[in-house]
């Protein structure tokens, strides 16, 4: 069965069901034929025999009447009627012999027929005596004829009773056969149904079980576990699919290993020369090899500033690669978001003042502690505030707020989807609002894609790596939270993330 293809498994299953249906139909036809034969026997033999026996009794009694009238009146027409009845009765006896189904019935017909012939001989002998005008023992003749007629009537009555018993027996057999047919067909139908269900379950299980295994393995791959080897007992088609799946897992594992090696190598290959450049620039700026001019110092400041940007870009790229590879580690602990926000705001306030931007903080008086990685939360908030500072024009305002909220009511335009696991769970909502150019509604979800820029003009005016929001989204989702944006063109944007209290 294991080597059978799905096509043949289904066909064999259908063939078994068809055979069972054919068996039910054959048994039904067999029982119906039995009922048909019993009914035909009753109609063809029993009812005609019973009617003929009754007619024969009446006809013999009528013939006896003609015989007596002739012997008394000696009128020839009565004797002619007697002879006519003789022919009729003999024909009836012949017909009864043909209709007799059992040896017992045939013996009774022959007995009555024999007695009837004796009666005819006795009448004919008496007619000869009457015509010859001779005296004969009339009373004795009469007595003997009556005895014979009585035997004939009794025999025919027995035959009638026998037919009644035969009809009753056949009707009983018909009812019994009908009941047996109903029970047998019902039993076989139930058995066929159970067998059909069993066959269907076996076929379905033989297909579903390996598919379930493949599904579970696919989910494991989606979670980053590429060490999946699917060895299942299944039809050849699914077995080939399982082998291809295992081959794919091996290739994905190889690619994952290459990715990890690439991240490790790129981290070393990029950071080492970049660190050397930064350190050399610091030494030059500090005059380690002699005095430098103010113009040279400005160039070194540019080198250091761009080096810091490149270092941050590399850090972001490596962090995102680690997150996508499932290699990012988190240090879970109780965190005070009030302290984190104030610390970040204090560090960025000089930048805001330099750009003539007002930076406001609106934090709930008492915020509960949240289980999180404090450094990663700092990275999220820093990325959001850095974006706000980048897009907000001079004399604009940025507000960062934090408060407790329910998961089902944290956003008006993009509410958390039902079934996220914390629809009615309490958590902390952190929002960063700016007065930038705003984001078109069709780009609200895409802004969290890595390297995504909102239009060429905006990208040119506000250059950046396009990784900050993608990293923020990854970190928030790894904290079992959700991040989204609400924006209005030419009025600004509000970036919000929600972390459930655990």
WOCORHU-V895547 format. One record per pair of residues at least 4 apart in sequence whose ideal C-beta (glycine too) atoms are under 8 Angstrom apart, sorted by the first residue. I is the first residue (numbers start at 1). J is the second residue. D is the distance in Angstrom with one decimal. If there is no record, write none. Layout:
{{I	J	D} {I	J	D}}
This chain:
{{1	9	7.5} {1	206	7.6} {2	233	5.7} {2	234	7.6} {2	235	7.7} {3	236	6.5} {4	8	4.7} {4	9	5.1} {4	12	7.3} {4	235	6.6} {4	236	7.9} {5	9	7.0} {5	235	5.7} {5	236	5.5} {5	237	6.3} {6	10	6.3} {6	207	6.4} {6	235	4.9} {6	237	5.8} {6	238	7.7} {7	11	6.3} {8	12	6.0} {9	13	6.4} {9	203	5.2} {9	206	6.7} {9	235	6.6} {10	14	6.4} {10	203	6.3} {11	15	6.2} {12	16	6.5} {13	17	6.6} {13	199	4.5} {13	200	6.7} {13	203	5.2} {14	18	6.2} {15	19	6.3} {16	20	6.5} {16	195	6.9} {16	196	7.7} {16	199	5.7} {17	21	6.4} {17	192	7.4} {17	195	7.9} {17	196	5.0} {17	199	7.0} {18	22	6.2} {19	23	6.4} {20	24	6.6} {20	188	7.5} {20	191	7.9} {20	192	3.9} {20	195	6.3} {20	196	7.0} {21	25	6.3} {21	192	7.0} {22	26	6.2} {23	27	6.4} {23	188	6.6} {23	192	7.7} {24	28	6.2} {24	185	6.0} {24	188	5.3} {24	189	6.0} {24	192	6.4} {25	29	6.3} {26	30	6.3} {27	31	6.4} {27	181	7.4} {27	184	6.0} {27	185	6.1} {27	188	6.5} {28	32	6.1} {28	181	6.8} {28	185	5.6} {29	33	6.2} {30	34	6.7} {31	35	6.5} {31	177	5.9} {31	178	7.5} {31	180	7.1} {31	181	3.4} {31	184	7.3} {31	185	7.6} {32	36	6.1} {32	181	7.4} {33	37	6.3} {34	38	6.5} {34	177	5.0} {35	39	6.2} {35	174	5.5} {35	177	5.7} {35	178	6.3} {35	181	7.7} {36	40	6.1} {37	41	6.3} {38	42	6.6} {38	170	4.9} {38	171	8.0} {38	173	5.7} {38	174	4.8} {38	177	7.1} {39	43	6.3} {39	174	6.8} {40	44	5.5} {41	45	5.5} {41	46	6.7} {41	101	7.1} {41	170	6.2} {42	46	4.8} {42	47	6.2} {42	167	5.7} {42	170	5.3} {42	171	7.4} {43	47	5.9} {44	48	7.0} {45	49	5.9} {45	99	5.2} {45	101	5.3} {46	50	6.3} {46	101	8.0} {46	163	5.3} {46	166	5.4} {46	167	4.8} {46	170	7.0} {47	51	6.4} {47	167	7.5} {48	52	6.0} {48	99	5.9} {49	53	6.2} {49	96	6.4} {49	99	4.5} {49	100	7.3} {49	105	7.5} {49	159	7.5} {49	163	5.2} {50	54	6.7} {50	160	6.0} {50	163	4.5} {50	164	7.2} {50	167	7.6} {51	55	6.3} {52	56	6.1} {52	92	5.8} {52	95	6.0} {52	96	5.8} {52	99	7.1} {53	57	6.6} {53	96	6.9} {53	156	5.2} {53	159	5.3} {53	160	5.0} {53	163	7.0} {54	58	6.6} {54	160	6.9} {55	59	5.9} {55	92	6.6} {56	60	6.2} {56	89	6.3} {56	92	4.6} {56	93	7.3} {56	96	7.3} {56	156	6.1} {57	61	6.5} {57	153	6.1} {57	156	5.2} {57	157	7.8} {58	62	6.3} {59	63	6.3} {59	85	5.9} {59	88	5.9} {59	89	5.4} {59	92	6.8} {60	64	6.4} {60	85	7.8} {60	89	6.1} {60	116	7.1} {60	149	6.9} {60	152	6.2} {60	153	7.4} {61	65	6.7} {62	66	6.7} {62	85	6.1} {63	67	6.4} {63	82	5.8} {63	85	3.8} {63	86	6.8} {63	89	6.6} {64	68	6.5} {64	145	7.8} {64	149	6.0} {65	69	6.4} {66	70	6.3} {66	78	5.0} {66	79	7.4} {66	81	4.5} {66	82	4.2} {66	85	6.4} {67	71	6.4} {67	78	7.9} {67	82	5.3} {67	123	5.3} {67	145	7.9} {68	72	6.3} {69	73	5.7} {69	75	7.0} {69	78	4.4} {70	74	6.6} {70	75	6.4} {70	76	7.9} {70	78	3.9} {70	79	4.5} {70	82	6.2} {70	127	7.5} {71	126	6.8} {71	127	7.7} {71	130	6.1} {73	78	6.7} {74	130	6.6} {75	79	7.7} {76	80	6.3} {77	81	6.5} {78	82	6.4} {79	83	6.6} {79	127	7.0} {80	84	6.5} {81	85	6.5} {82	86	6.6} {82	123	7.4} {83	87	7.0} {84	88	6.5} {85	89	5.9} {86	90	6.3} {86	120	6.3} {87	91	6.5} {88	92	6.5} {89	93	6.5} {89	116	6.5} {90	94	6.5} {90	116	8.0} {91	95	6.4} {92	96	6.3} {93	97	6.5} {93	109	6.6} {93	112	7.2} {93	113	4.4} {93	116	6.7} {94	98	6.8} {95	99	6.3} {96	100	6.3} {96	109	4.6} {96	159	7.6} {97	106	6.6} {97	109	5.3} {97	110	7.3} {97	113	7.5} {100	105	4.1} {100	106	4.0} {100	109	5.3} {101	105	6.3} {101	166	7.3} {102	106	6.9} {102	162	7.9} {102	166	7.5} {103	107	6.2} {104	108	6.6} {104	162	6.6} {105	109	6.5} {105	159	6.5} {105	162	5.7} {105	163	7.6} {105	166	7.8} {106	110	6.3} {107	111	6.2} {108	112	6.4} {108	155	5.6} {108	158	5.7} {108	159	4.7} {108	162	6.8} {109	113	6.1} {109	159	6.6} {110	114	6.2} {111	115	6.5} {111	155	5.2} {112	116	6.2} {112	151	8.0} {112	152	5.2} {112	155	4.0} {112	156	5.6} {112	159	7.1} {113	117	6.6} {114	118	6.7} {115	119	6.5} {115	148	5.3} {115	151	5.0} {115	152	4.8} {115	155	6.9} {116	120	6.6} {116	152	5.7} {117	121	6.5} {118	122	6.4} {118	148	5.4} {119	123	6.4} {119	145	6.2} {119	148	4.6} {119	149	6.3} {119	152	6.9} {120	124	6.2} {121	125	6.3} {122	126	6.4} {122	141	6.8} {122	144	6.1} {122	145	5.5} {122	148	6.9} {123	127	6.3} {123	145	7.0} {124	128	6.8} {125	129	6.8} {126	130	6.3} {126	136	7.2} {126	141	5.2} {127	131	6.3} {128	132	6.3} {129	134	5.3} {129	136	4.5} {136	141	6.6} {137	141	6.3} {138	142	6.1} {139	143	6.2} {140	144	6.4} {141	145	6.3} {142	146	6.4} {143	147	6.6} {144	148	6.6} {145	149	6.2} {146	150	6.2} {147	151	6.6} {148	152	6.4} {149	153	6.3} {150	154	6.2} {151	155	6.2} {152	156	6.3} {153	157	6.2} {154	158	6.5} {155	159	6.5} {156	160	6.5} {157	161	6.4} {158	162	6.2} {159	163	6.5} {160	164	6.6} {161	165	6.4} {162	166	6.3} {163	167	6.3} {164	168	6.3} {165	169	6.1} {166	170	6.3} {167	171	6.2} {168	172	6.2} {169	173	6.3} {170	174	6.3} {171	175	6.5} {172	176	6.1} {173	177	5.9} {174	178	6.2} {175	179	6.3} {176	180	6.1} {177	181	6.1} {178	182	6.4} {179	183	6.3} {180	184	5.8} {181	185	5.9} {182	186	5.9} {183	187	6.1} {184	188	6.2} {185	189	6.0} {186	190	6.4} {187	191	6.2} {188	192	5.9} {189	193	6.4} {190	194	6.4} {191	195	6.2} {192	196	6.0} {193	197	6.3} {194	198	6.2} {195	199	6.2} {196	200	6.2} {197	201	6.2} {198	202	6.3} {199	203	6.3} {200	204	5.9} {201	205	5.7} {202	206	6.2} {203	207	6.7} {204	208	5.4} {205	209	5.4} {206	210	7.7} {206	234	6.7} {206	235	6.5} {207	211	6.3} {207	234	7.6} {207	235	6.8} {207	238	6.9} {208	212	6.0} {209	213	6.7} {209	232	7.5} {209	234	7.6} {210	214	6.4} {210	232	4.2} {210	233	7.5} {210	234	3.7} {210	235	8.0} {210	238	4.8} {210	239	7.8} {210	242	6.6} {211	215	6.2} {211	238	6.9} {212	216	6.4} {213	217	6.4} {213	230	6.0} {213	232	5.3} {213	242	7.8} {214	218	6.2} {214	230	6.2} {214	232	7.9} {214	238	7.7} {214	241	7.0} {214	242	6.5} {214	245	6.0} {215	219	6.6} {216	220	6.5} {217	221	6.5} {217	228	4.4} {217	230	5.3} {217	245	6.7} {217	249	7.4} {218	222	6.4} {218	245	8.0} {219	223	6.6} {220	225	4.3} {220	228	5.6} {221	225	6.5} {221	226	6.0} {221	228	6.1} {221	249	6.6} {221	252	6.6} {223	326	7.6} {224	256	7.9} {224	325	7.3} {224	326	3.6} {226	249	5.5} {226	252	4.4} {226	253	4.1} {226	256	5.4} {227	249	7.3} {227	253	6.2} {228	245	7.7} {228	246	7.3} {228	249	4.5} {229	246	5.4} {229	249	7.0} {230	242	4.4} {230	245	5.3} {230	246	5.3} {230	249	7.8} {231	242	7.4} {231	246	7.9} {232	238	7.2} {232	239	7.1} {232	242	5.4} {234	238	4.0} {234	239	5.1} {234	242	6.7} {235	239	6.7} {236	240	6.3} {237	241	6.6} {238	242	6.2} {239	243	6.6} {240	244	6.4} {241	245	6.1} {242	246	6.4} {243	247	6.4} {244	248	6.3} {245	249	6.5} {246	250	6.6} {247	251	6.5} {248	252	6.2} {249	253	6.2} {250	254	6.5} {251	255	6.3} {252	256	6.1} {253	257	6.4} {254	258	6.4} {255	259	6.3} {256	260	6.5} {256	325	6.7} {257	261	6.3} {258	262	6.1} {259	263	6.4} {259	321	7.3} {259	325	5.6} {260	264	6.4} {260	325	6.3} {260	327	6.7} {261	265	6.0} {262	266	5.8} {263	267	6.1} {263	318	6.2} {263	321	5.1} {263	322	6.6} {263	325	7.0} {263	327	7.4} {264	268	6.7} {265	269	5.7} {266	270	5.7} {266	318	7.4} {267	271	5.8} {267	314	7.8} {267	318	5.6} {268	272	6.0} {269	273	7.7} {270	274	5.9} {270	314	5.3} {271	275	5.8} {271	311	7.8} {271	314	6.8} {272	276	6.7} {273	277	6.3} {274	278	6.4} {274	307	6.3} {274	310	6.2} {274	311	5.9} {274	314	7.1} {275	279	6.1} {276	280	6.1} {277	281	6.2} {277	303	7.2} {277	307	5.8} {278	282	6.4} {278	304	6.5} {278	307	4.7} {278	308	7.7} {278	311	7.3} {279	283	6.4} {280	284	6.3} {281	285	6.2} {281	300	5.2} {281	303	4.8} {281	304	5.0} {281	307	6.7} {282	286	6.2} {282	304	7.1} {283	288	3.9} {283	289	7.2} {284	288	6.8} {284	289	6.7} {284	292	6.5} {284	296	7.8} {284	300	5.5} {285	292	7.3} {285	297	6.1} {285	300	4.5} {285	301	7.3} {285	304	7.2} {287	291	5.7} {287	292	6.2} {292	296	4.2} {292	297	5.6} {292	300	7.3} {293	297	6.9} {294	298	6.6} {295	299	6.8} {296	300	6.4} {297	301	6.4} {298	302	6.7} {299	303	6.5} {300	304	6.3} {301	305	6.1} {302	306	6.1} {303	307	6.0} {304	308	6.4} {305	309	6.7} {306	310	6.2} {307	311	6.1} {308	312	6.3} {309	313	6.2} {310	314	6.3} {311	315	6.3} {312	316	6.3} {313	317	6.2} {313	465	5.1} {313	467	7.5} {314	318	6.1} {315	319	6.1} {316	320	6.3} {316	465	6.0} {316	467	4.2} {316	468	6.9} {316	471	5.9} {317	321	6.3} {317	465	7.7} {317	467	6.5} {318	322	6.3} {319	323	6.4} {319	328	6.9} {319	379	7.9} {319	471	5.7} {320	324	6.3} {320	450	6.2} {320	467	5.8} {320	470	6.1} {320	471	5.5} {320	474	6.9} {321	325	6.1} {322	327	4.3} {322	328	4.4} {323	327	7.8} {323	328	4.6} {323	471	7.3} {323	474	4.4} {323	475	7.7} {323	478	7.3} {324	474	7.9} {328	474	7.9} {328	478	7.2} {330	373	4.3} {330	376	6.4} {330	478	6.7} {331	373	5.1} {331	374	7.8} {331	375	7.2} {332	371	5.7} {332	372	6.9} {332	373	6.3} {333	371	7.2} {333	372	7.6} {333	373	7.5} {333	374	6.7} {334	369	4.3} {334	370	7.4} {334	371	6.2} {335	340	6.5} {335	369	6.4} {335	370	5.5} {335	371	7.4} {335	372	4.8} {335	373	7.9} {335	374	4.6} {335	377	6.2} {336	340	6.7} {336	367	7.4} {336	369	6.1} {337	341	6.0} {337	363	7.8} {337	367	5.5} {337	370	6.2} {337	377	7.2} {337	402	5.6} {337	428	6.0} {337	430	6.8} {338	342	6.3} {338	363	5.3} {338	367	5.2} {338	402	7.1} {339	343	6.2} {340	344	6.5} {340	374	6.2} {340	377	5.8} {340	378	5.7} {340	381	6.7} {341	345	6.1} {341	361	6.5} {341	363	6.3} {341	381	6.3} {341	400	6.0} {341	402	6.1} {341	430	7.5} {342	346	6.2} {342	361	6.8} {342	363	7.9} {343	347	6.7} {343	378	7.6} {344	348	6.3} {344	378	6.1} {344	381	5.3} {344	382	5.6} {344	385	6.4} {345	349	6.1} {345	359	6.1} {345	361	5.6} {345	385	7.4} {345	400	6.5} {348	352	6.1} {348	359	6.9} {348	382	7.6} {348	385	5.5} {348	386	7.5} {348	389	6.7} {349	353	6.2} {349	359	5.7} {350	354	6.3} {351	355	6.6} {351	389	5.9} {352	357	4.4} {352	358	7.2} {352	359	4.3} {352	389	6.1} {352	398	6.9} {353	357	7.6} {355	389	6.7} {355	392	7.7} {355	394	5.9} {356	394	4.3} {356	395	5.6} {357	389	6.5} {357	392	5.3} {357	394	6.8} {357	395	7.5} {357	396	5.3} {357	397	7.0} {357	398	6.1} {358	396	7.3} {358	397	4.3} {358	398	7.1} {359	397	7.9} {359	398	5.2} {359	400	7.7} {360	397	6.5} {360	398	7.0} {360	399	4.5} {360	400	7.4} {361	399	7.7} {361	400	5.7} {361	401	7.7} {362	399	6.0} {362	400	7.3} {362	401	4.0} {362	402	7.8} {363	367	6.6} {363	401	6.8} {363	402	4.7} {363	403	7.6} {364	402	6.3} {364	403	4.2} {364	404	6.4} {367	402	6.1} {367	403	7.5} {367	404	7.0} {367	428	6.3} {368	404	6.7} {368	428	7.2} {368	501	6.0} {370	427	7.9} {370	428	5.6} {370	499	5.4} {370	501	6.2} {370	502	7.8} {371	501	8.0} {371	502	5.0} {372	376	7.1} {372	377	5.3} {372	479	5.5} {372	499	6.6} {373	377	6.6} {373	475	7.9} {373	479	7.7} {374	378	6.3} {375	379	6.6} {376	380	6.7} {376	475	4.7} {376	478	7.8} {376	479	7.7} {377	381	6.4} {377	475	7.5} {377	479	7.8} {378	382	5.9} {379	383	6.3} {379	471	6.9} {379	472	7.5} {379	475	6.5} {380	384	6.5} {380	471	7.8} {380	472	4.5} {380	475	5.2} {380	476	6.2} {380	483	8.0} {380	497	6.7} {381	385	6.1} {381	400	7.4} {381	430	6.9} {381	432	7.5} {382	386	5.9} {383	387	6.5} {383	468	3.9} {383	469	6.8} {383	471	6.5} {383	472	4.8} {384	388	6.5} {384	400	7.9} {384	432	4.2} {384	468	8.0} {384	472	6.4} {384	495	5.0} {385	389	6.3} {385	398	7.0} {385	400	6.6} {385	432	6.0} {386	390	6.3} {386	468	6.6} {387	391	6.3} {387	432	7.9} {387	434	7.6} {387	464	7.9} {387	468	6.1} {387	469	7.0} {387	495	7.4} {388	392	5.7} {388	398	4.6} {388	432	5.3} {388	433	7.5} {388	434	3.8} {388	436	7.2} {388	495	7.7} {389	398	6.8} {390	462	5.3} {390	464	6.8} {391	434	5.7} {391	436	3.0} {391	437	6.5} {391	462	5.8} {391	493	7.6} {392	396	4.0} {392	397	7.4} {392	398	5.6} {392	434	4.6} {392	435	5.1} {392	436	5.4} {392	492	7.6} {393	435	6.8} {393	436	7.6} {396	434	7.1} {396	435	3.9} {396	436	7.8} {397	435	5.9} {398	432	7.0} {398	433	6.9} {398	434	5.2} {398	435	7.5} {399	431	7.8} {399	432	7.5} {399	433	4.8} {400	430	7.3} {400	431	7.2} {400	432	5.1} {400	433	8.0} {401	430	7.2} {401	431	5.0} {401	433	7.8} {402	428	6.3} {402	429	7.0} {402	430	4.7} {402	431	7.7} {403	428	7.3} {403	429	5.8} {404	426	6.1} {404	427	7.2} {404	428	6.0} {404	429	7.4} {405	409	6.3} {405	410	4.9} {405	426	7.5} {405	427	6.4} {405	428	7.4} {405	429	4.3} {405	498	6.9} {406	410	7.1} {406	424	6.0} {406	425	7.2} {406	426	6.1} {406	427	7.6} {407	416	5.4} {407	420	7.0} {407	422	4.0} {407	423	5.2} {407	424	6.5} {407	425	4.9} {407	426	7.7} {407	427	5.9} {407	498	6.6} {407	500	6.3} {408	415	7.1} {408	416	6.7} {408	423	4.5} {408	424	5.5} {409	415	7.6} {410	415	7.3} {410	416	6.4} {410	427	7.5} {410	429	5.1} {410	496	7.1} {410	498	4.7} {411	415	5.0} {411	416	6.9} {411	484	5.9} {411	486	7.2} {411	496	6.5} {411	498	7.9} {412	486	7.5} {413	486	5.1} {414	444	7.2} {414	484	4.4} {414	485	7.9} {414	486	7.0} {416	420	5.2} {416	422	7.5} {416	423	6.5} {416	482	5.8} {416	498	7.2} {418	423	5.9} {419	423	7.6} {420	482	7.0} {421	425	7.5} {421	480	7.4} {421	500	7.9} {422	427	6.5} {422	480	7.6} {422	500	4.2} {425	500	4.9} {425	501	7.2} {426	500	7.5} {426	501	5.4} {427	481	7.4} {427	498	5.3} {427	499	5.4} {427	500	4.1} {427	501	5.4} {428	498	7.2} {428	499	5.3} {428	501	7.0} {429	496	6.2} {429	497	7.6} {429	498	5.1} {430	496	6.9} {430	497	5.6} {430	498	7.9} {430	499	7.7} {431	494	5.5} {431	495	6.9} {431	496	4.4} {432	494	7.2} {432	495	5.0} {432	496	7.8} {433	492	6.3} {433	493	7.2} {433	494	4.4} {433	495	7.9} {434	492	5.0} {434	493	5.8} {434	494	8.0} {435	491	7.3} {435	492	4.4} {436	492	5.5} {436	493	6.0} {437	458	6.5} {437	489	7.1} {437	490	6.4} {438	487	4.8} {438	488	5.4} {438	489	4.0} {438	490	5.7} {438	491	5.8} {438	492	6.0} {438	493	5.9} {439	443	5.3} {439	444	6.2} {439	447	6.1} {439	454	6.0} {439	485	6.3} {439	487	4.0} {439	489	7.7} {439	493	5.5} {440	444	7.9} {440	454	7.4} {440	487	8.0} {440	489	6.7} {441	487	7.6} {442	446	7.8} {443	447	5.7} {443	454	5.5} {444	484	7.3} {444	485	5.3} {444	486	7.7} {444	487	6.8} {446	452	5.4} {447	452	6.2} {447	454	6.7} {447	469	5.6} {447	485	6.1} {448	452	7.8} {448	469	5.0} {448	470	5.9} {448	472	7.8} {448	473	4.4} {448	483	7.2} {449	470	6.4} {450	466	6.3} {450	467	5.7} {450	470	4.0} {451	465	7.6} {451	466	4.2} {451	467	7.1} {451	470	7.9} {452	466	5.6} {452	470	7.9} {453	458	7.0} {453	459	3.7} {453	464	7.8} {453	466	5.7} {454	458	4.9} {454	459	7.1} {455	459	6.5} {456	460	6.2} {457	461	6.4} {458	462	6.0} {459	463	6.9} {464	468	7.0} {466	470	7.4} {467	471	5.7} {468	472	6.3} {469	473	6.3} {469	495	7.9} {470	474	6.6} {471	475	6.3} {472	476	6.3} {472	483	6.2} {472	497	7.4} {473	477	6.1} {473	483	5.2} {474	478	6.2} {475	479	6.6} {476	481	4.4} {476	482	6.6} {476	483	4.4} {476	497	4.7} {476	499	7.2} {477	481	6.7} {477	482	7.1} {477	483	7.6} {479	499	5.5} {480	499	7.8} {480	500	6.1} {480	502	7.4} {481	497	5.8} {481	498	5.4} {481	499	4.3} {481	500	6.6} {482	497	6.9} {482	498	5.5} {483	495	7.1} {483	496	7.0} {483	497	4.0} {483	498	7.7} {484	495	7.8} {484	496	6.1} {484	497	7.9} {485	493	5.8} {485	494	6.9} {485	495	5.2} {485	496	7.5} {486	493	7.1} {486	494	4.8} {486	496	7.2} {487	491	8.0} {487	492	7.0} {487	493	3.9} {487	494	7.0} {488	492	6.9} {488	493	7.9}}
